[in-house]
C-alpha cells in the first residue's frame, strides 16, 4: 500500500515500506523511473521473504509523488531521499542505488554517513548531468539550453528527455567525482557489459575514485542497463548478503 510523506518544503513523497528485523534496505531508483519498477518490487518481495525492513519511494516529479519531472534536479531528489531515509527508517541502512539512484546514494553517503551500513550500486551514474548530458551536447543544444532553459535528448522511449538548465546547473553543485569520496563501509558495484546508458569507463572511474577498504566492482556479461533479469536480481540480493556478512 502506498503512503505519503509530507516534507517541510511542501513536497509530497510517495513510498512503500515494509517492517522487519535486521539492517534495513532502501532502494533508490533512476532518472524518470518510479518505485513500481521491476527491481524495486522484486527486491521488496525478497526483503519481505527475508523478514527485513525495506523502503522504496518516488522522488518528486516521479511516479506518484508531487511535482513535475521537468522542474526537478539532483539536489531536489537528494533532499527527497534524505527526508525519506530520515523519517521512514531507523538506524544504518543498506542503500541500493540504480543508475541516477547510485549518484543519489553517494550523496547520502556524504551527507548522512552515520545512516549508511553499505552500498550496492547498479549501473551507478554519478555526475551524469555534466559528464554525459552537458559533455555530449552539441553547440546548438547548449545554445538552446541557455536561451530557452531546456533542450531535449533521446530517451530510448517514445518521448525524449526534457533537460533543463536548472538540472545541469544544479548537477554541478552536487558532483561527487571531483573531490574525495570516502566510503568506510562495504560497497558492491554491479555493471552490465551491454549497458547502453552507463559505460564500463564510468564504473571503473567510480571504483578508482572511492576511498574504502571493502569495495568491489562486478561486470556481468550480456546484462543491460535495466539489470532486472532473474539472474541480475539474484546478483543484487547476493551483494546485500555479502554486505550483511561483512558488517556482522
Secondary structure by P-SEA (a helix, b strand, c coil): cbbbbbccccbbbbbbbbbbccbbbbbbbccccccccaaaaaaaaaaaaacbbbbbbbcccccccccccccccaaaaaaaaaaaaacccccccbbbbccaaaaaaaaaaacccccccbbbbcccccccccccccccccaaaaaaaaacccccccccccccccccaaaaaaaaaccccccbbbbccbbbbbbbcccccccaaaaaaaaaaccccbbbbbbbcccccccccaaaaaaaaaaaaaaaaaac
